[in-house]
Amino acid sequence: MKHYVLSILIMATSISAVTAQKNPIIAHRGAWKNTELPQNSIASLNAAISEGVFGSEFDVHLTKDDVLVVNHDNDFYGIDIATATYQELLAKKHPNGEAIPTVEDFLKEGLKQKKTKLIFELKTNKLGLERTLLAAQKSVALVKKLKGEKMIEYIAFDYDACKKIVELDPKAKVHYLMGNKSPQELKDDKMAGADYHFSVYKKNPTWITELQKLKLKVNAWTVNEETEMLNLLDQKVDYITTDNPELLAELLKARK
């Protein structure tokens, strides 16, 4: 516990130093790597919020009985999410004792504050497009129910899911993850921006500039090395998704 509290204090101090300037830091699956908390847990979400990052990313799946839950992998400690009911998932717990969070509980916790955005990644359902689109519909409905539109931004690898979210909520900020759509295609389909692996921008060296000219946001994932962070900062990307938010905070502080 002492190690956890000390880590949070150190990270919060580092990240608070960038609050006076642009804060591009998105904590990947919450703040977990240096806090020793489970990824995508409510504890890792609260740790990310405590660190003062711009956004905390989390991953969303749809269960067999149509419950939206938060977890990165398709399985939760060996239980396949897409073919299991929510009650069946409760048989397992995170190492810190947390059950798998429902998206509703996760969002309610995150919406207690108004500083750190909740970066909602809709995962592609292994059972097919119909289930993925159902998850998109249920996600938008839930966000509206909780009045969380201003604090939540969506990302997804499935382009049809991205377009479905835009269709259901034209004001939603939706960013595509796969990396196979040009900046103009994203603009035409009313995406808010690109959220591509940093290697995609290297293979398409004009895309960052093109996105910026089209007034689309530029995010890069998952960037954990100092060299790559500095390269992206030099290109003035909007956001960097990382497992090392404290490192990125220190680099931003040094560039102040």
C-alpha positions, -999 to 999 in steps of 0.1 A, spaced: 0 0 0 28 24 9 44 17 -25 11 24 -43 5 57 -25 41 68 -31 38 60 -68 6 79 -71 21 110 -54 52 109 -76 31 105 -108 6 132 -98 34 156 -91 50 150 -125 17 152 -145 5 183 -126 36 201 -140 21 198 -175 -14 211 -166 -4 246 -176 5 234 -211 -12 210 -234 -18 176 -218 -17 148 -244 -15 119 -220 -39 90 -223 -33 62 -198 -37 29 -216 -62 6 -196 -59 30 -167 -28 36 -145 -17 0 -138 20 -6 -148 36 14 -120 7 12 -95 6 -26 -96 -32 -25 -101 -52 -47 -125 -56 -33 -160 -91 -20 -167 -101 -22 -131 -120 6 -113 -89 10 -91 -67 16 -122 -92 41 -135 -92 61 -102 -54 60 -102 -53 75 -137 -77 102 -126 -55 109 -96 -25 113 -119 -43 141 -138 -40 126 -173 -61 139 -201 -78 106 -206 -80 70 -193 -87 43 -219 -107 12 -212 -120 -17 -232 -156 -28 -236 -171 -62 -245 -207 -75 -247 -216 -107 -228 -239 -135 -240 -268 -119 -220 -261 -84 -235 -243 -68 -205 -215 -44 -214 -183 -52 -193 -148 -37 -190 -119 -60 -198 -91 -60 -224 -89 -96 -235 -118 -116 -250 -117 -138 -218 -117 -128 -181 -92 -151 -164 -102 -180 -187 -139 -173 -191 -149 -164 -226 -168 -131 -224 -188 -133 -256 -203 -167 -248 -207 -162 -210 -233 -145 -190 -224 -117 -166 -232 -140 -136 -208 -166 -150 -180 -139 -152 -185 -132 -115 -169 -166 -107 -135 -149 -112 -120 -118 -96 -91 -94 -103 -61 -99 -80 -72 -69 -60 -105 -85 -53 -126 -66 -78 -152 -83 -99 -152 -76 -136 -168 -41 -138 -200 -35 -158 -196 -5 -181 -224 13 -162 -206 10 -129 -173 19 -145 -187 50 -161 -206 61 -130 -172 60 -111 -154 79 -139 -181 105 -142 -178 116 -106 -151 140 -119 -149 164 -148 -112 165 -156 -100 131 -171 -118 120 -202 -131 84 -204 -117 69 -236 -142 42 -245 -128 14 -267 -155 -8 -282 -140 -42 -289 -149 -62 -319 -172 -91 -309 -159 -125 -319 -194 -137 -328 -197 -113 -356 -207 -78 -368 -243 -80 -356 -231 -84 -320 -205 -57 -324 -231 -32 -337 -255 -42 -309 -227 -34 -284 -223 0 -302 -260 7 -298 -261 -3 -262 -229 18 -255 -243 50 -270 -276 45 -251 -258 40 -218 -237 71 -223 -268 91 -230 -286 77 -200 -257 87 -178 -254 121 -195 -217 114 -201 -215 127 -237 -190 155 -229 -167 133 -209 -166 103 -231 -148 97 -264 -151 65 -285 -124 44 -302 -128 11 -321 -111 -11 -346 -143 -20 -364 -151 8 -389 -187 -1 -391 -190 2 -354 -174 37 -356 -199 47 -382 -228 33 -362 -218 54 -332 -216 85 -353 -250 77 -368 -265 73 -333 -249 104 -319 -236 128 -345 -219 149 -318 -199 120 -304 -161 121 -308 -152 89 -325 -116 79 -335 -107 49 -357 -80 25 -345 -71 1 -374 -49 24 -394 -62 15 -429 -82 46 -436 -68 78 -450 -73 112 -433 -98 122 -461 -118 90 -456 -121 97 -419 -132 133 -426 -158 121 -451 -172 97 -426 -174 123 -399 -148 108 -376 -132 131 -350 -98 118 -358 -73 89 -362 -60 69 -333 -34 48 -350 -4 27 -339 26 50 -341 41 27 -368 12 36 -391 23 72 -391 59 61 -399 46 41 -429 24 71 -440 46 101 -432 22 127 -445 -8 116 -426 -2 136 -394 0 168 -414 -30 158 -435 -51 151 -404 -41 184 -389 -50 203 -421 -84 186 -420 -88 197 -384 -89 160 -372 -74 149 -340 -42 128 -340 -36 101 -314 -9 74 -314 -8 41 -295 7 24 -276 38 45 -271 61 35 -243 96 45 -254 111 79 -249 123 82 -285 89 75 -300 73 99 -276 96 127 -285 92 121 -322 54 124 -319 56 154 -296 78 171 -323 50 165 -348 25 181 -324 1 152 -322 -29 158 -300 -27 127 -278 -3 98 -270 -17 66 -254 9 50 -232 15 25 -204 41 49 -190 22 82 -183 48 93 -158 76 91 -184 56 111 -209 48 137 -181 85 140 -173 93 146 -210 66 172 -213 79 189 -181 114 190 -195 102 206 -228 83 234 -209 
